[in-house]
């Protein structure tokens, strides 16, 4: 039951599955994954006391320290402490694709200086060449600079990287609208409805 709740990211089901004892009888890795979801929900709700309670349980014994570091940066941003978040993110490296997620956050924090953000994005794409967030963000910077052909390639690459995610389809379709290609926008939304099962 808890595994299914984690797969669908249903925090209400996660709480029920863990019970009042906090899942003490379960595999610690599954419990930590559940606490990560609950902590993420707390950050979104700006419930920093609940976030701190979840995070403190795993200090020094986490099997997923990179995921906690990324969430710590997110909660610093939610508390409107971007300089602290940037310092935390720049102060470490994470293994593999997790490092791309760290670099996504740095690039977003550097967005007022696009040349810095582009360098960070390129570094992130070395760690995870198919990271749709990085591809989409690079496309936005390219579009703003008037490099429309490059932007289109990166918007399409983001879609291909996460075919079932409607967000990247919508971003590509809106790019087509901005560049006056209404038929390509309509086709992108139609394909999105077919591939994702969501209506247009």
Secondary structure, DSSP 8 states (H G I E B T S, - for coil): -HHHHHHHT-HHHHHHHHTTTTSTTS-HHHHHHHHHHHHHHHHHTT-HHHHHHHHHHTTTT-S-HHHHHHHHHHHHHHTT-HHHHHHHHHT---STHHHHHHHHHHHHHTTTSHHHHHHHHHHHHHH-TT-HHHHHHHHHHHHHTT-HHHHHHHHHHHHHHTTT-HHHHHHHHHHHHHTT-HHHHHHHHHHHHHHH----
